[in-house]
C-alpha cells in the first residue's frame, strides 16, 4: 500500500488518508502531553502558522507507548493541545508507532532512514517525518527540534512550487 492510501482516523473519529494533503508537504509527528519534549508543540504550531498558507500541514499522532505519556482520551488530548499550546493543526486518533500492532502508516515510516542512515523503530515521542508531495520522506529523531535548520530545509524543499 502506498503512503497516501493508508487509512487514517482523525481525533474526532472521521476517516481520512494522506491523500487529503496530496498537493502539500506534511509533517507527521507522534505526540504526547506528558513528555519532556512536549514543549515542541509550540514550535510545531509555529511551523503550521509560518508555512500553512504555503502548503504545509502538521499532523499530530498521539501515542501512549512511551512511559504512558499520552494517557488521555480524545477530548482530553484536544483540550490539552488547544489550551496549553494553541494547537490548530490536525490531530489524529491515538496510535501505536512500534510493535506488532503499530499503525500501518508507521510500518512504512519505519523504512525511512534518519540523518545517520538508520531505519526502524520510532525512538520516542516527537519523532518527525516530512512528507513531500512526491511522497519522498525525511526523518528526524525526537531530540531534533521542529525549528532545527535541517527540518526547516526539508520542509521548504517539500513545499509545493
Phi, psi and omega in degrees: 000141179279153183309313185283352180264350184293127178295135177233160176230130178289166179297341177268006176086012180270140178283141177202182172213173174290347176299335177297342180242031189303323182261021184234163165275143180233133175251108181267129182220130171276123190244160177207146186274340186237046184241152175299339180266000182307325177302346175298340176308319182299316180288327176296317178295322176301318178297318179300316180290321183288320187246356184303316181283355175259000174112021175254139169232124172276134176239119178264131178244095178304141182216135182250020185279344185252097179055033177053045184270004173223069186278346188289165173274180185304314181295318179296319180295312180300315180297314179301311183297317183285319183279326183275326186229003179063031184297128175245346181286157184294141172248144178257174176295159178298135183230166169260135183253349180223167174088180184299328183257024179296150179298143180305328176300315181287333174301318177287320181294334176301334182281350183277128178281149174273190183297335178268005180082010182268135177251186173107206188306151170287130186284325185190184175298151174071032168282140189241142177228120176264118180252121179275162178304335178273009179073009171289149187227136172246139185244138179227128182290164188305322184287345176284117183292150180302333181261014176300141181306327179291322177293314179301317179298318179295319179296311182297324178290333183271346181297145178300147182292000000 
